[in-house]
Amino acid sequence: MREEKAHRVVVLVRPGLLPMELGIVHRLFGTASGPDGRPLYAVVTCAPVPGEITTDTDFTINVPCGPEALEGAGTVIVPAAVEDYTPQQRGQLAAPVRAALARIPDGARLASICTGSFVLAAAGLLAGRRATTHWKSCAELGTLYPEIDVDPDVLYTDDRGVLTSAGVAAGIDLCLHMIRSDHGAEVANTVARDTVVPPHREGGQAQYIEQPIREPADASTAAARTYALRHLEQPLALEDLAREASMSVRTLSRKFRQETGMTPMQWLAHQRLRHARRLLERTDEPVDRIAARSGFGTGTGTAMRTHFRETLGVSPRAYRHTFRGTVRRHAPS
């Protein structure tokens, strides 16, 4: 019986590489093995122009393989580089990178980590597909390439053999997903355990995004907003906010949208969510107590749990575990 060859994963790096992203690929794919201990992947690093490659740190890496390494690839992964964080132009792609991409064989799986998605987009490889990138760059990607269905909320996407991931650490989720797709959950879980990372993270990148709202201090709705922030735990109606602003409900609603870009109730829900997130991150208070303090009502905290799921994709308990770790239990006094 002929021994099956290891799947060839080629990482295409560029000057200004983020070394962690290269390390993720080698660590995860490089440790995946079959029941007999046989390596399931062969990982190769190449560059459009081989030699010394700069990174975003104080060291360089030596990449002896040139773009010819791509010709035998089963999977090609493009990590981010410093140049991706400068203002981009549609189709912006260095000639050596474009020539390297042309060497990729038909049928090879393509993937990007973080803003490496701009390389795939500039090459036309994401057109008509769902994709993501770091949340700070999603708007730019969508504006430059409207033909791409950019999803800013997920950790990674997989659309017909072309995959993209969000920020740097989401590259871990992406690689584990590919291993899981290729060889099943057991192999992916073993790789995750060996690397001491979760085999699957709950939710998407929405939970990591800071979402400040434009709050003009001299706006006509400032008094209503100040009042609301001081009374978040109380039931608040449009009439309450309108009274504080000395306006009719209709005028308040119009001014609120002009000044914050939201309706009063959307703004209020956003503020309650922000307050709840801070309390989950900084205190050990029970979820139901935080729900009450944030204005989601008393009792079981169901309303807050629903809002977390719909907005962030995770439960309050999972959010707390991500950003605070295990809650400390205090002995009764």
C-alpha positions in Angstrom: 0.0 0.0 0.0 1.4 3.4 -1.1 2.0 5.8 1.8 0.0 9.0 1.5 2.0 12.1 1.1 1.7 14.9 3.6 -0.4 17.8 2.5 1.9 20.7 1.4 1.2 24.0 3.2 3.1 27.0 1.7 3.3 30.3 3.6 3.9 33.3 1.4 5.6 36.0 3.5 6.4 39.6 2.6 8.7 42.2 4.0 7.3 43.6 7.3 6.0 40.2 8.3 4.3 39.7 11.7 6.4 36.7 13.0 3.6 35.4 15.2 1.4 34.7 12.2 4.1 32.6 10.6 4.8 30.8 13.8 1.1 29.9 14.2 1.0 28.1 10.8 4.2 26.1 11.5 3.2 25.2 15.0 -0.3 24.1 14.3 0.1 22.3 11.0 3.5 21.1 11.9 2.3 19.2 15.0 -0.7 17.6 13.3 -0.2 13.8 13.0 -2.1 10.7 12.1 -2.7 7.7 14.4 0.7 6.2 13.4 2.5 9.4 14.2 3.0 10.3 10.6 3.0 14.1 9.9 -0.1 15.1 8.1 1.3 18.4 6.7 4.6 19.6 5.3 5.0 23.3 5.9 7.2 25.5 3.7 7.9 29.2 3.9 8.6 31.2 0.8 8.9 34.8 -0.3 8.4 36.6 -3.6 12.1 37.4 -3.5 14.0 34.9 -1.3 16.6 36.0 1.3 16.5 38.1 4.4 12.9 39.3 5.2 12.2 42.1 7.6 9.6 41.8 10.3 7.7 44.3 12.5 10.2 43.4 15.3 13.9 43.9 15.9 14.9 40.7 14.0 14.7 39.4 10.5 14.2 35.9 9.1 16.0 34.1 6.4 13.7 32.6 3.7 15.7 30.5 1.2 12.7 29.4 -0.8 11.4 31.6 -3.6 8.0 31.7 -5.3 8.6 28.4 -7.1 7.7 26.7 -3.8 4.1 27.7 -4.5 3.8 25.5 -7.5 3.4 22.3 -5.4 1.1 23.8 -2.8 -2.0 22.2 -1.6 -2.7 25.1 0.7 -1.3 28.7 0.5 -1.5 31.0 3.5 -0.7 34.7 3.3 0.0 36.4 6.7 -0.2 40.1 7.3 2.7 42.6 6.8 3.3 46.1 8.0 2.4 47.5 4.6 -1.2 46.4 5.1 -1.7 48.9 7.8 -1.0 51.9 5.6 -3.9 53.4 3.6 -4.6 50.9 0.8 -5.6 51.4 -2.9 -7.8 49.1 -4.9 -5.7 46.5 -6.6 -2.5 47.6 -4.8 -0.1 44.6 -5.1 3.7 44.6 -5.5 4.7 43.0 -8.9 6.7 40.2 -7.2 3.8 39.3 -5.0 1.4 39.2 -8.0 3.8 37.1 -10.0 4.2 34.7 -7.0 0.4 34.3 -6.7 0.2 33.4 -10.4 2.3 30.3 -9.6 -0.3 28.8 -7.3 -1.9 25.7 -8.9 -5.5 25.5 -9.7 -7.5 23.8 -6.9 -5.1 24.9 -4.1 -6.8 26.1 -1.0 -6.1 29.8 -0.2 -6.1 31.5 3.1 -5.1 34.8 4.7 -4.4 35.8 8.3 -5.5 39.2 9.5 -4.9 41.9 6.9 -3.3 39.4 4.6 -6.8 39.4 3.2 -5.9 42.6 1.3 -3.5 40.6 -0.8 -6.1 38.1 -1.8 -8.6 40.9 -2.5 -6.1 42.9 -4.6 -5.5 39.7 -6.7 -9.3 39.3 -7.3 -9.4 36.1 -5.3 -12.1 37.2 -2.9 -14.6 38.6 -5.4 -18.1 37.2 -4.8 -17.0 35.6 -1.6 -17.6 36.1 2.1 -14.4 37.3 3.9 -13.2 39.0 7.0 -10.1 40.8 8.3 -9.1 42.6 11.5 -12.0 44.6 12.7 -10.1 47.9 12.3 -9.7 47.2 8.6 -13.1 45.7 7.7 -14.6 49.0 6.6 -11.6 49.8 4.4 -11.7 46.3 2.8 -15.4 46.6 2.1 -15.1 50.1 0.7 -12.2 49.2 -1.7 -13.8 45.9 -2.7 -17.6 46.2 -2.7 -17.7 42.9 -4.6 -16.6 41.1 -1.4 -19.1 40.2 1.3 -17.1 41.5 4.3 -18.2 40.1 7.7 -16.7 42.1 10.5 -18.1 39.9 13.3 -16.6 36.5 12.7 -13.2 35.0 13.6 -12.8 33.4 10.2 -14.6 32.6 7.0 -14.5 29.6 4.7 -16.1 30.2 1.3 -15.5 27.6 -1.5 -11.8 27.0 -0.8 -10.8 30.5 0.1 -10.5 31.3 3.8 -9.8 34.5 5.7 -9.3 35.3 9.4 -9.7 38.3 11.7 -6.8 39.5 13.9 -3.5 37.8 14.5 -4.8 35.2 17.1 -7.8 34.4 14.9 -5.2 32.7 12.7 -5.1 30.0 15.3 -8.9 29.5 14.9 -8.4 29.5 11.1 -5.7 26.9 11.1 -7.5 24.6 13.5 -10.6 24.9 11.3 -8.6 23.7 8.3 -7.1 20.8 10.2 -10.6 19.9 11.5 -12.0 20.0 8.0 -9.2 17.9 6.7 -8.8 15.3 9.4 -11.7 15.6 11.9 -12.2 17.0 15.3 -10.0 14.5 17.1 -6.8 15.5 15.3 -7.6 19.3 15.6 -8.4 18.9 19.3 -5.1 17.1 19.9 -3.2 19.9 18.1 -5.1 22.5 20.2 -4.3 20.7 23.5 -0.6 20.4 22.6 -0.5 24.1 21.9 -2.6 24.9 25.0 -5.3 26.8 23.0 -9.1 26.2 22.9 -10.0 24.0 19.9 -12.9 26.3 19.2 -13.7 29.8 20.5 -17.2 30.8 21.1 -18.6 33.8 19.3 -16.8 36.1 16.8 -14.6 39.2 16.9 -17.5 41.5 17.8 -16.8 40.8 21.5 -13.2 42.2 21.1 -14.3 45.5 19.4 -14.4 48.7 21.3 -17.4 50.6 20.0 -17.3 54.2 21.2 -20.2 56.4 20.2 -19.8 60.0 19.0 -20.8 62.1 22.0 -20.8 65.8 21.3 -20.7 67.5 24.7 -22.4 70.7 23.5 -25.2 68.9 21.6 -28.8 69.7 22.4 -29.4 66.1 23.7 -26.4 66.3 26.1 -28.7 66.7 29.2 -30.8 63.7 28.2 -27.7 61.6 27.6 -26.2 62.6 31.0 -29.4 61.8 32.8 -29.6 58.4 31.1 -26.1 57.5 32.0 -26.7 58.4 35.6 -29.9 56.3 35.7 -29.0 53.3 33.5 -30.4 50.8 36.1 -33.9 52.4 35.9 -36.5 51.8 33.2 -36.2 54.7 30.9 -38.7 55.8 28.3 -38.5 58.3 25.4 -40.7 60.6 27.4 -38.2 60.6 30.3 -35.3 61.6 28.0 -37.4 64.2 26.2 -38.4 65.8 29.5 -34.7 66.1 30.5 -33.9 67.7 27.2 -36.9 70.0 27.3 -38.1 68.7 23.9 -40.9 66.8 22.4 -40.4 63.1 21.8 -40.4 63.7 18.1 -37.8 66.5 18.3 -35.6 64.4 20.7 -35.6 61.5 18.3 -34.6 63.6 15.3 -31.9 65.5 17.3 -30.5 62.2 18.7 -30.1 60.7 15.3 -28.4 63.8 14.0 -26.0 64.0 17.0 -25.2 60.4 17.7 -26.2 58.5 14.5 -28.6 56.4 16.6 -32.2 56.5 17.9 -32.4 57.2 21.6 -33.4 53.6 22.4 -30.5 52.2 20.2 -28.1 54.6 22.0 -29.5 53.5 25.4 -29.2 49.8 24.6 -25.6 50.4 23.5 -24.7 52.2 26.7 -26.3 49.5 28.8 -24.2 46.9 26.9 -21.0 48.9 27.4 -21.7 49.2 31.1 -22.5 45.5 31.5 -19.2 44.6 29.7 -17.2 46.8 32.0 -18.8 45.2 35.1 -18.2 41.7 33.7 -14.6 42.6 33.1 -13.9 44.4 36.4 -16.1 42.8 39.1 -17.1 39.4 40.4 -20.8 40.4 40.7 -23.3 37.8 39.6 -24.7 38.1 36.1 -28.2 38.8 37.3 -27.0 41.6 39.5 -25.0 43.1 36.6 -28.1 42.9 34.4 -30.1 44.9 37.0 -27.3 47.5 37.4 -27.1 47.9 33.6 -30.9 48.4 33.1 -31.7 45.0 31.6 -34.2 44.3 34.3 -34.3 42.3 37.5 -34.8 38.6 37.9 -33.0 36.0 35.7 -31.0 38.4 33.5 -32.6 36.8 30.4 -32.8 40.2 28.6 -29.1 40.8 29.0 -28.2 37.3 27.9 -30.3 37.7 24.8 -28.7 41.1 24.0 -25.2 39.7 24.5 -26.0 36.8 22.2 -27.5 38.9 19.5 -24.8 41.7 19.6 -21.6 39.9 20.6 -22.3 36.3 19.8 -21.5 35.0 23.3 -23.2 34.7 26.7 -22.3 37.1 29.5 -20.6 34.2 31.3 -18.5 33.4 28.3 -17.6 37.0 27.8 -16.5 37.3 31.4 -14.4 34.1 31.1 -12.7 35.5 28.1 -11.8 38.9 29.6 -11.6 38.2 33.3 -10.9 34.5 33.6 -12.4 32.3 36.3 -14.5 34.3 38.8 -13.1 34.3 42.3 -15.4 32.9 44.9 -15.3 34.7 48.2 -16.0 32.8 51.5 -19.1 34.2 53.3 -18.2 36.8 55.9 
